[in-house]
Amino acid sequence: MGDDARRGRLLELLGPVIAAEGLDLEDVTITPAGKRRLVRVVVDRDGGVSLDDVAEVSRSVSKELDEADVLGGSPYVLEITSPGVDRPLTEPRHWRRARGRLVKADLKDGTSVEGRVTGADESGVELDGARRIDLADLARGRVQVEFSRADDGHGDDLDEDIEDEG
């Protein structure tokens, strides 16, 4: 089984295991590491992923990998991680989780826009409380790293809204 087929099988196998832990499976990668393979499983959920979440899902995934023998019996190192800030925003849940963050959005027409995500749902994203972009028009987005956030008068309201939802 090639790595692409193995990756597809892992996504199929691990999706329900990770969903049972209340998390979303974002990605699986397999990388050769000497005589072993590094199996990196990226998980996320609204509100983020804690170290306890990682430990719990690691046990469940490890057990499933050992039972299914999808790696052909060869040794592997399992890494469970959450997405980094550089993860592309491609799914509605990614945009929803970026609420309050500054993003650069690439549009399918070749243009791009930058703004703070003030809302997102299954059909679109709202930037700076004024501009709505349909998901069908978005190619992808990226969170922009901010070392200091300018106080624009909206930050406190967003933080309160986010805390109220949690």
C-alpha positions as CSV (number, residue, x, y, z in Angstrom):
1,M,0.0,0.0,0.0
2,G,1.4,3.4,-1.0
3,D,1.6,6.4,1.3
4,D,-1.4,8.1,-0.4
5,A,-3.6,5.0,0.0
6,R,-2.3,4.5,3.5
7,R,-3.1,8.2,4.4
8,G,-6.6,7.8,3.0
9,R,-7.1,4.6,5.0
10,L,-5.9,6.3,8.1
11,L,-8.3,9.3,7.6
12,E,-11.1,6.8,7.2
13,L,-10.1,4.7,10.2
14,L,-9.2,7.5,12.6
15,G,-12.1,9.9,11.8
16,P,-14.7,8.1,14.0
17,V,-12.2,7.4,16.8
18,I,-11.3,11.1,17.0
19,A,-14.9,12.2,16.6
20,A,-15.8,9.9,19.6
21,E,-13.4,12.1,21.6
22,G,-15.3,15.2,20.6
23,L,-12.6,16.4,18.2
24,D,-12.3,17.0,14.5
25,L,-9.6,15.2,12.4
26,E,-7.9,17.9,10.4
27,D,-5.1,15.9,8.8
28,V,-2.9,12.9,8.9
29,T,0.7,12.7,7.5
30,I,3.1,9.9,7.3
31,T,6.8,10.7,7.1
32,P,9.7,8.2,7.0
33,A,11.9,8.6,10.0
34,G,14.8,6.1,9.7
35,K,13.5,2.6,10.2
36,R,10.2,4.0,11.5
37,R,7.4,6.2,10.3
38,L,6.2,9.4,11.9
39,V,2.4,9.4,11.9
40,R,1.3,13.0,12.7
41,V,-2.4,13.4,13.5
42,V,-3.8,16.9,13.6
43,V,-6.9,17.4,15.7
44,D,-8.9,20.5,16.6
45,R,-12.3,21.6,18.1
46,D,-14.1,24.8,19.0
47,G,-12.4,26.2,22.0
48,G,-9.1,24.6,21.2
49,V,-7.4,21.4,22.3
50,S,-5.9,20.8,25.8
51,L,-3.0,18.6,26.8
52,D,-5.5,16.3,28.4
53,D,-7.4,16.0,25.1
54,V,-4.2,15.2,23.3
55,A,-3.3,12.5,25.9
56,E,-6.7,10.9,25.7
57,V,-7.0,10.9,21.9
58,S,-3.4,9.6,21.7
59,R,-4.4,6.5,23.6
60,S,-7.4,5.9,21.5
61,V,-5.6,6.4,18.2
62,S,-2.6,4.3,19.2
63,K,-5.0,1.4,20.2
64,E,-6.8,1.7,16.9
65,L,-3.6,1.8,14.9
66,D,-2.3,-1.3,16.7
67,E,-5.5,-3.3,16.2
68,A,-6.0,-2.3,12.5
69,D,-2.4,-2.9,11.5
70,V,-2.8,-0.3,8.7
71,L,0.9,0.5,8.9
72,G,1.8,-3.1,8.0
73,G,3.4,-4.0,11.3
74,S,6.3,-1.6,10.8
75,P,7.3,0.5,13.8
76,Y,5.9,4.1,14.0
77,V,6.0,7.1,16.2
78,L,2.6,8.7,16.9
79,E,2.3,12.5,17.2
80,I,-1.0,14.1,18.1
81,T,-1.0,17.9,17.5
82,S,-3.3,20.8,17.0
83,P,-3.2,23.0,13.9
84,G,-0.6,25.8,13.9
85,V,-1.4,29.4,13.1
86,D,-0.2,28.8,9.5
87,R,-3.0,26.3,8.8
88,P,-5.0,27.3,5.8
89,L,-8.6,28.3,6.5
90,T,-10.6,26.2,4.1
91,E,-13.6,24.8,6.0
92,P,-16.4,26.8,7.7
93,R,-15.2,25.5,11.1
94,H,-11.8,26.9,10.4
95,W,-13.2,30.4,9.8
96,R,-15.5,30.1,12.8
97,R,-12.5,29.2,15.0
98,A,-10.6,32.2,13.7
99,R,-13.2,34.6,15.0
100,G,-11.5,37.7,16.4
101,R,-8.3,37.1,14.4
102,L,-6.8,39.1,11.6
103,V,-6.8,37.1,8.4
104,K,-5.8,37.4,4.8
105,A,-8.3,35.8,2.5
106,D,-7.5,34.8,-1.1
107,L,-10.5,34.9,-3.3
108,K,-11.2,32.7,-6.3
109,D,-11.1,35.7,-8.6
110,G,-7.4,36.2,-7.8
111,T,-7.8,39.1,-5.5
112,S,-7.3,39.1,-1.7
113,V,-8.7,40.9,1.2
114,E,-7.5,41.4,4.8
115,G,-9.6,41.9,7.9
116,R,-10.7,40.7,11.3
117,V,-13.1,37.8,11.3
118,T,-16.2,39.0,13.1
119,G,-18.5,36.2,12.1
120,A,-18.6,32.9,10.2
121,D,-21.2,30.3,9.4
122,E,-21.7,27.5,6.9
123,S,-22.2,29.9,4.0
124,G,-19.8,32.8,4.5
125,V,-17.4,34.9,6.5
126,E,-17.9,38.4,7.8
127,L,-14.8,40.6,8.0
128,D,-14.6,43.7,10.2
129,G,-18.3,43.6,10.8
130,A,-19.0,45.1,7.4
131,R,-17.9,42.9,4.5
132,R,-19.5,39.4,4.0
133,I,-17.7,37.0,1.7
134,D,-19.5,33.8,0.5
135,L,-17.5,30.6,1.1
136,A,-18.0,29.8,-2.6
137,D,-15.9,32.9,-3.4
138,L,-13.0,32.0,-1.0
139,A,-10.0,30.0,-2.1
140,R,-8.4,30.0,1.3
141,G,-7.4,32.2,4.2
142,R,-4.5,32.5,6.6
143,V,-4.4,33.9,10.1
144,Q,-2.0,36.8,10.2
145,V,0.4,36.8,13.2
146,E,0.0,39.9,15.3
147,F,2.6,40.8,17.9
148,S,0.5,43.6,19.3
149,R,-3.1,44.1,18.5
150,A,-4.2,47.7,17.9
151,D,-7.1,48.6,20.1
152,D,-9.8,49.4,17.6
153,G,-12.7,49.4,20.0
154,H,-13.9,46.0,18.8
155,G,-11.5,43.7,20.6
156,D,-13.2,43.8,24.0
157,D,-16.6,43.1,22.6
158,L,-15.3,40.1,20.6
159,D,-13.4,38.7,23.7
160,E,-16.6,39.0,25.7
161,D,-18.7,37.3,23.0
162,I,-16.2,34.5,22.7
163,E,-16.1,33.9,26.5
164,D,-19.9,33.9,26.6
165,E,-20.0,31.1,23.9
166,G,-17.5,28.9,25.8
